[in-house]
Amino acid sequence: MPLNGYTRGSLPSLLGLAVAALLVCSTAQAAEPKLVVTTDPGSDPESVTETPDGSLILGSAAKPVIYRAAKGETKAKVFIDVGAAEGNVSFLGVLADGPTNTLWACQIIGTGKNRHSILRSFDLTSGSPKFRWPLPGDINLCNDFVVGPDKALYIADTFGSKIFRLKPGASEPELLIEDRTLDGIDGITFLGSELYVNNVISNNLYRVPLDAAGKAGAPVQIWPDRPIKGPDGMRAANGKLYLTENRNGRASVVTVNGDQATVVTILDGLTRPTAIEPVGDTLWVGDRANDKAIAIPMPK
């Protein structure tokens, strides 16, 4: 018998469409930008980080500069310019370490497989140089880093298949691990006390076990419920991993359960996302190809 013009058999389909519409609406609202920060055209901001005062810092993969936008500003200005001293270099990872008033940066020299890198640090307030360490080997690529629970800096070397660790007060980093599965290591972060990395070449996600003495074991692969393509920048917050997929044009949240993981897209339609930064109720996503970073509400 018809019910308000619809047959009883059509109700499940209609309800399904209604639920789907609500979900689409909810997703669209969740992805509505709170703020968009741009850099100079063609600057290719590879990485973003937020400072304790709410400023956003962006590293340029095309120019010898690092940008900074004060809280609420939509246009980032040059904060550090090393061109006069360093020549034709660029920057990949940037990371603000508030407790030490330090900005860490991966300075890149050359292009392609001829690239080599220098781990740099600058005063977070003034931009004055502080620390400088060339990565070892003829081929290396300082890509990203994270400050661990032990206050040490963990550095991902993409071409060297290595992770280095710079302990507080040490004069230079030590080799934590070198492993063939890390040939392509990119994003690196701690989820609680556990170290996680991704591989931008193999599209894999790994946990790197650390024993009580801080010694690393063989990387353990984490198996997601859907493929991740070009995993790049990665950070952790609220018990989850947040990462960008530069070959999928997405930002995603990853919930890890043992050696399995659930991946949910939280922002789509990007061109080449390479950076992500969760801070409080805001999630920053850097779209390198469009010279901008987008702030969206932190997913619930």
C-alpha positions as CSV (number, residue, x, y, z in Angstrom):
1,M,0.0,0.0,0.0
2,P,1.4,3.4,-0.9
3,L,2.6,5.6,2.0
4,N,2.5,9.3,1.2
5,G,3.0,8.5,-2.5
6,Y,5.9,6.0,-1.9
7,T,5.7,2.2,-1.9
8,R,6.8,0.4,1.2
9,G,9.6,-1.3,-0.8
10,S,11.1,2.1,-1.8
11,L,11.5,3.3,1.8
12,P,14.8,1.6,2.5
13,S,16.3,3.1,-0.6
14,L,15.0,6.5,0.2
15,L,16.3,6.3,3.8
16,G,19.7,5.2,2.5
17,L,19.8,8.2,0.2
18,A,18.9,10.5,3.0
19,V,21.6,9.1,5.3
20,A,24.1,9.3,2.4
21,A,23.1,12.9,1.8
22,L,23.6,13.8,5.5
23,L,27.0,12.1,5.5
24,V,28.1,14.1,2.4
25,C,26.8,17.3,4.0
26,S,28.6,16.5,7.3
27,T,31.9,15.8,5.4
28,A,31.6,19.0,3.4
29,Q,31.1,21.0,6.6
30,A,34.0,19.2,8.3
31,A,36.3,20.1,5.4
32,E,35.3,23.8,5.3
33,P,38.5,25.8,5.6
34,K,38.9,27.9,8.8
35,L,41.9,29.7,7.2
36,V,44.1,29.5,4.1
37,V,47.7,30.7,4.2
38,T,49.6,31.2,1.0
39,T,53.2,31.7,0.1
40,D,54.9,33.3,-2.9
41,P,53.9,31.6,-6.3
42,G,56.2,28.7,-7.1
43,S,57.6,28.4,-3.6
44,D,56.4,24.8,-3.2
45,P,55.9,24.7,0.6
46,E,56.8,21.1,1.4
47,S,56.3,21.2,5.2
48,V,54.4,23.2,7.8
49,T,54.6,23.6,11.5
50,E,52.9,25.8,14.1
51,T,54.7,27.7,16.8
52,P,53.6,28.2,20.4
53,D,52.3,31.7,19.5
54,G,50.1,30.3,16.7
55,S,52.3,31.4,13.8
56,L,52.5,29.1,10.9
57,I,55.9,28.2,9.4
58,L,56.3,26.8,5.9
59,G,59.5,25.5,4.2
60,S,60.1,26.2,0.5
61,A,61.2,23.2,-1.6
62,A,62.0,25.6,-4.5
63,K,63.7,28.6,-2.8
64,P,66.3,29.2,-0.1
65,V,63.7,30.6,2.2
66,I,61.4,29.7,5.1
67,Y,58.1,31.5,5.4
68,R,56.2,32.6,8.5
69,A,52.6,33.9,8.9
70,A,51.5,35.3,12.2
71,K,48.4,33.9,13.8
72,G,45.4,34.8,11.6
73,E,47.4,36.1,8.7
74,T,46.6,34.7,5.2
75,K,49.8,35.6,3.5
76,A,53.1,34.2,4.8
77,K,56.3,36.4,4.6
78,V,59.9,35.4,4.3
79,F,61.2,34.6,7.8
80,I,64.6,33.1,7.0
81,D,66.6,33.6,3.8
82,V,69.8,31.7,3.4
83,G,70.4,32.4,-0.3
84,A,73.2,34.9,0.3
85,A,75.2,32.5,2.5
86,E,74.1,29.1,1.0
87,G,73.3,29.7,-2.6
88,N,70.7,27.7,-4.5
89,V,69.3,25.5,-1.8
90,S,65.8,24.7,-0.6
91,F,64.0,23.3,2.4
92,L,61.9,20.2,3.1
93,G,60.8,19.4,6.6
94,V,60.4,22.2,9.2
95,L,59.5,21.6,12.8
96,A,59.0,24.1,15.7
97,D,60.2,22.9,19.1
98,G,58.7,25.4,21.5
99,P,60.4,24.2,24.7
100,T,63.9,24.8,23.2
101,N,62.8,27.8,21.1
102,T,64.2,25.9,18.1
103,L,63.1,25.6,14.5
104,W,64.5,22.5,12.8
105,A,64.8,22.4,9.1
106,C,66.1,20.1,6.4
107,Q,68.2,22.1,4.0
108,I,68.6,20.5,0.5
109,I,71.4,21.0,-2.0
110,G,71.2,19.8,-5.6
111,T,68.4,18.0,-7.4
112,G,67.3,14.4,-8.0
113,K,69.5,11.6,-6.8
114,N,72.4,14.1,-6.6
115,R,70.8,15.8,-3.7
116,H,72.4,15.9,-0.3
117,S,71.2,17.5,2.9
118,I,72.1,19.5,6.0
119,L,70.2,19.3,9.2
120,R,69.8,22.9,10.3
121,S,68.2,24.6,13.3
122,F,67.4,28.3,13.9
123,D,66.2,30.4,16.7
124,L,62.4,30.2,16.6
125,T,62.0,33.8,17.5
126,S,64.8,35.6,15.6
127,G,65.6,33.1,12.8
128,S,69.3,33.2,13.8
129,P,71.3,30.0,12.9
130,K,72.0,27.6,15.7
131,F,72.9,24.0,14.6
132,R,74.3,22.6,11.4
133,W,75.0,18.9,10.5
134,P,75.6,17.5,7.0
135,L,74.1,14.1,6.7
136,P,76.7,11.4,6.0
137,G,77.1,9.5,2.7
138,D,77.2,10.6,-0.9
139,I,73.4,10.3,-1.3
140,N,71.0,11.3,1.4
141,L,67.8,13.3,1.9
142,C,66.9,14.8,5.2
143,N,63.1,14.8,4.8
144,D,61.3,15.1,8.1
145,F,61.7,14.7,11.8
146,V,59.9,14.5,15.2
147,V,60.8,15.2,18.8
148,G,60.3,12.0,20.8
149,P,59.1,11.4,24.3
150,D,62.8,11.3,25.3
151,K,63.2,14.9,23.9
152,A,65.6,13.6,21.2
153,L,65.1,14.6,17.6
154,Y,64.5,11.7,15.2
155,I,65.4,12.4,11.6
156,A,64.2,10.5,8.4
157,D,66.8,10.1,5.6
158,T,64.8,9.1,2.6
159,F,67.6,8.2,0.2
160,G,69.8,6.7,2.9
161,S,67.2,4.3,4.3
162,K,68.1,5.6,7.7
163,I,66.8,7.2,10.9
164,F,69.1,9.3,12.9
165,R,68.6,10.4,16.5
166,L,70.0,13.6,18.1
167,K,69.9,13.3,21.8
168,P,69.6,16.5,24.0
169,G,73.0,18.0,24.5
170,A,74.7,15.8,21.9
171,S,77.1,17.5,19.4
172,E,75.7,15.4,16.5
173,P,73.1,12.7,15.7
174,E,73.7,9.0,16.0
175,L,72.5,6.3,13.6
176,L,69.4,4.7,15.1
177,I,68.6,2.3,12.2
178,E,69.5,1.5,8.6
179,D,67.1,-0.9,6.9
180,R,66.2,-1.6,3.2
181,T,62.5,-1.2,4.1
182,L,63.2,2.4,4.9
183,D,64.4,3.2,1.3
184,G,61.8,5.9,0.8
185,I,61.1,6.8,4.4
186,D,59.3,10.1,4.6
187,G,56.9,10.9,7.4
188,I,58.0,10.1,10.9
189,T,56.2,10.6,14.2
190,F,55.5,9.1,17.7
191,L,52.1,7.8,18.6
192,G,52.5,7.7,22.4
193,S,55.8,5.9,23.0
194,E,55.8,4.1,19.7
195,L,57.7,5.3,16.6
196,Y,55.9,5.2,13.3
197,V,57.2,6.0,9.8
198,N,55.8,5.9,6.3
199,N,57.4,5.1,2.9
200,V,56.6,7.4,0.0
201,I,58.1,5.0,-2.5
202,S,56.6,1.7,-1.4
203,N,53.4,3.3,0.0
204,N,53.9,1.4,3.3
205,L,53.5,2.2,6.9
206,Y,55.8,0.9,9.6
207,R,56.2,0.8,13.4
208,V,59.9,0.9,14.5
209,P,60.2,-1.0,17.8
210,L,62.4,0.7,20.5
211,D,63.5,-1.3,23.5
212,A,64.0,0.2,27.0
213,A,67.5,1.3,26.1
214,G,66.3,3.0,23.0
215,K,67.7,0.5,20.6
216,A,65.7,0.0,17.4
217,G,64.4,-3.4,16.1
218,A,63.4,-4.3,12.6
219,P,60.5,-2.3,11.2
220,V,57.1,-3.9,11.5
221,Q,54.7,-3.3,8.6
222,I,51.3,-2.0,9.4
223,W,48.5,-3.2,7.1
224,P,45.8,-0.5,6.2
225,D,42.3,-1.4,5.2
226,R,42.7,0.5,2.0
227,P,45.8,1.5,-0.1
228,I,47.6,4.7,0.8
229,K,49.3,6.4,-2.2
230,G,52.4,8.6,-1.7
231,P,52.3,8.9,2.1
232,D,54.2,12.0,2.9
233,G,53.9,14.3,6.0
234,M,52.7,12.5,9.1
235,R,51.9,13.6,12.6
236,A,50.1,12.1,15.6
237,A,47.4,13.5,17.8
238,N,44.5,12.1,19.9
239,G,45.7,8.5,19.6
240,K,45.7,8.6,15.8
241,L,48.1,9.2,12.9
242,Y,47.4,12.0,10.4
243,L,49.0,11.8,7.0
244,T,48.9,13.3,3.5
245,E,48.8,11.1,0.4
246,N,50.5,13.1,-2.3
247,R,49.5,10.7,-5.1
248,N,45.9,10.5,-4.0
249,G,45.4,14.2,-3.3
250,R,44.1,13.4,0.2
251,A,44.7,14.0,3.8
252,S,43.7,11.0,5.9
253,V,43.5,9.8,9.5
254,V,44.8,6.4,10.4
255,T,43.7,4.4,13.5
256,V,46.2,1.7,14.3
257,N,45.2,-1.5,16.0
258,G,48.2,-3.8,16.4
259,D,49.5,-4.5,12.9
260,Q,46.3,-3.4,11.3
261,A,45.0,0.1,10.5
262,T,41.8,1.8,9.4
263,V,42.3,4.8,7.0
264,V,39.6,7.5,6.6
265,T,39.8,10.4,4.2
266,I,39.3,13.7,5.9
267,L,40.1,16.1,3.0
268,D,40.1,15.3,-0.7
269,G,40.5,17.1,-4.0
270,L,44.1,18.4,-3.2
271,T,46.7,18.6,-5.9
272,R,49.9,17.6,-4.1
273,P,49.5,17.5,-0.3
274,T,52.8,16.9,1.5
275,A,52.4,18.4,4.9
276,I,50.0,18.0,7.9
277,E,50.0,19.5,11.4
278,P,47.4,18.8,14.0
279,V,47.2,21.5,16.7
280,G,44.4,21.7,19.3
281,D,41.1,21.9,17.4
282,T,42.8,22.7,14.1
283,L,44.3,20.5,11.4
284,W,46.7,22.1,8.9
285,V,47.1,20.5,5.5
286,G,49.8,21.8,3.1
287,D,49.1,21.6,-0.6
288,R,52.5,22.1,-2.1
289,A,51.5,22.4,-5.7
290,N,49.2,25.3,-4.9
291,D,51.5,27.1,-2.6
292,K,49.2,27.1,0.4
293,A,48.2,25.5,3.7
294,I,44.6,24.9,4.7
295,A,43.3,24.9,8.2
296,I,40.2,22.8,8.8
297,P,38.5,21.8,12.1
298,M,40.1,18.8,13.7
299,P,38.0,15.7,12.8
300,K,36.0,14.3,15.7
